[in-house]
Amino acid sequence: MNETAKDDLKGYLTTHVLDTAQGRPASGLRIELYRLEGGTRARLADVSTNADGRCDAPLLEGGDFTAGVYELLFHAGDYLVASGQPDHFLDRIPIRFTVARPDEHYHVPLLLSPYSYSTYRGS
């Protein structure tokens, strides 16, 4: 197998945030990515969503995307206040998940409103 074909097999992590209360992408929402191993929690990324509610690049990819436990920390409260929704219940939303197959695409979307959220492993 040539080197390019090997690179095509490497997985990556993406996210997408939709503001379901306003019916639009959540633009400007801060997200931190952590890797958890033993008793340590190492921050790997600190990004904000673009106008489409996505990050401009994968949060993690290739050789940096390995099997293990990760956490996405969505700064929902700051976003909700900035987007004109000051009366909110949620502040920071941690989503902890396990990557078992780092050669695959892991997509972790967040559907957000001031009082609830949902997530799933997307494609």
C-alpha positions in Angstrom: 0.0 0.0 0.0 1.4 3.4 -0.9 1.7 6.3 1.6 -1.3 8.2 0.2 -3.5 5.1 0.5 -2.4 4.7 4.2 -3.3 8.4 4.9 -6.7 7.9 3.4 -7.4 5.2 6.1 -6.8 7.6 9.0 -9.8 8.8 10.9 -10.8 12.2 12.1 -13.1 14.0 14.5 -15.6 16.7 13.6 -18.6 18.5 15.3 -21.5 20.6 14.3 -23.7 22.8 16.6 -27.2 23.7 15.7 -29.3 26.2 17.7 -32.7 24.5 17.6 -34.5 27.3 19.4 -33.5 29.8 16.7 -33.5 27.3 13.9 -29.9 28.1 12.7 -26.3 27.1 13.1 -24.7 28.1 16.3 -22.0 30.5 15.1 -19.2 31.6 17.4 -19.7 28.9 20.0 -16.4 28.0 21.8 -15.5 24.3 22.0 -12.6 22.7 23.9 -11.4 19.2 23.1 -9.7 17.1 25.8 -8.1 13.6 25.9 -8.6 11.7 29.1 -6.0 9.1 30.2 -5.7 7.8 33.7 -6.1 10.7 35.9 -5.0 13.3 33.3 -7.1 15.6 31.2 -5.1 17.1 28.4 -6.5 19.9 26.2 -5.9 19.3 22.6 -7.9 22.0 20.9 -9.7 25.3 21.6 -11.8 26.5 18.7 -15.0 28.3 17.8 -17.7 27.4 15.4 -18.0 29.2 12.0 -21.1 30.7 10.4 -22.3 27.2 9.5 -21.9 25.9 13.2 -18.9 23.8 12.2 -15.2 24.1 12.8 -13.0 25.1 9.9 -11.0 21.9 10.1 -11.3 18.6 11.9 -10.7 18.9 15.6 -8.3 15.9 15.5 -7.1 13.8 12.6 -4.5 11.4 11.2 -1.8 10.1 13.6 -3.1 12.5 16.4 -6.5 10.7 16.4 -5.9 7.6 18.4 -8.1 5.2 20.4 -9.1 6.5 23.8 -11.5 8.6 25.8 -12.2 12.2 24.7 -14.3 15.1 25.9 -15.8 17.9 24.0 -16.7 20.9 26.2 -19.2 23.2 24.6 -19.4 26.7 26.1 -23.2 26.9 25.6 -24.0 29.6 28.1 -21.6 32.2 26.6 -23.1 31.5 23.2 -26.7 31.7 24.4 -26.1 35.1 26.1 -24.2 36.4 23.0 -27.0 35.3 20.7 -29.7 37.1 22.6 -30.9 34.2 24.8 -29.9 35.4 28.3 -32.6 33.3 30.1 -31.0 29.9 29.8 -30.5 26.9 31.9 -27.4 25.3 30.3 -23.9 26.7 30.8 -21.1 24.2 29.7 -21.9 20.9 28.1 -19.4 18.2 28.4 -19.7 15.2 26.0 -17.4 12.4 26.9 -17.0 9.6 24.3 -14.8 6.7 23.4 -12.9 6.3 20.1 -12.5 2.6 19.5 -11.7 2.8 15.7 -9.5 5.8 15.0 -9.4 4.9 11.3 -13.1 6.0 11.1 -14.8 9.4 11.0 -16.3 10.4 14.3 -18.8 13.2 14.1 -20.3 14.5 17.3 -23.1 17.0 16.6 -24.8 19.0 19.3 -28.4 20.1 19.0 -28.8 23.0 21.5 -31.5 25.1 23.0 -31.5 27.2 26.2 -33.0 24.4 28.2 -31.9 21.1 26.6 -29.5 19.5 24.2 -29.0 16.2 22.4 -26.2 14.5 20.7 -25.3 11.3 18.8 -22.6 9.8 16.8 -23.2 11.2 13.3 -21.6 10.5 10.0 
